[in-house]
Amino acid sequence: YKTGDNDGAGEAFSKAISLATDDARPRFYLARALLREKKYDGAIRLMQEAIDMRPAAGRWRVELAEALKAAGRVNEAEGELKKGRLLQPDDTEVKNETEGD
């Protein structure tokens, strides 16, 4: 994934999802790979599934907001940014992403 091999990452994360059905991380990481390929609908769906499994993940909500914005779903994006800020008010990364809202 970090090397830009989205196909290889997709295969690895898909396998991880099938092996660890209760782990949110492979879903979220696969969503990141899809987002790099501008496959917004799939990325958003997987991000939402992962967040449903880990609702307190404020940083993930910020990344979901970025995907929603890229897909033209600005109102939904703003809502996710606000949730991320509420969940992790002291997180510098969340603050930086949400400044100016």
ABEGO torsion letter per residue (X at the ends): XAAGBAAAAAAAAAAAAAABAABAAAAAAAAAAAAAAGBAAAAAAAAAAAAAABAABAAAAAAAAAAAAAAGBAAAAAAAAAAAAAABAABAAAAAAABGX
